[in-house]
Amino acid sequence: MSTSPEFVAWFRSAAPYIRTFRGQTFVIAFDGDVIDEGNFTDLTHDINLLVSVGVRVVLVHGARPQIERSLKSKKLKSNFSNHQIRVTDEETLTCVKEANGRLRLEIEALLSMGLPNTPLAGSPIRVT
């Protein structure tokens, strides 16, 4: 662990926030594009950091691009009401479930890795 004066100053400035938010619940919502853009691993590190200082985290993720890919791979077309709300028939629902299931596994796998290259590496992070 670093003991440089800059790190110590940063940690001291963060302490009141850690104390304030420990035990609180944060709801973090993001769309499926966040996962596709490649920076999602960094976000999972930030989420793991919040959990490690005692913040409870609830993730609410979208999956539109993943669902669209699943539908396209099965040569199915999406129907939307008012150009926003997906009309979901039985075949589409199967694709939605598959895409969300794969996405959930991917998110849980990334969260279960914890924080690499930190004293928290290898710490148990409960993913439910």
Secondary structure by P-SEA (a helix, b strand, c coil): ccccaaaaaaaaaaaaaaaacccbbbbbbbccccccccaaaaaaaaaaaaaaabbbbbbbbbcaaaaaaaaaaacbbbbbcccccccccaaaaaaaaaaaaaaaaaaaaaaacccccccccccccccc
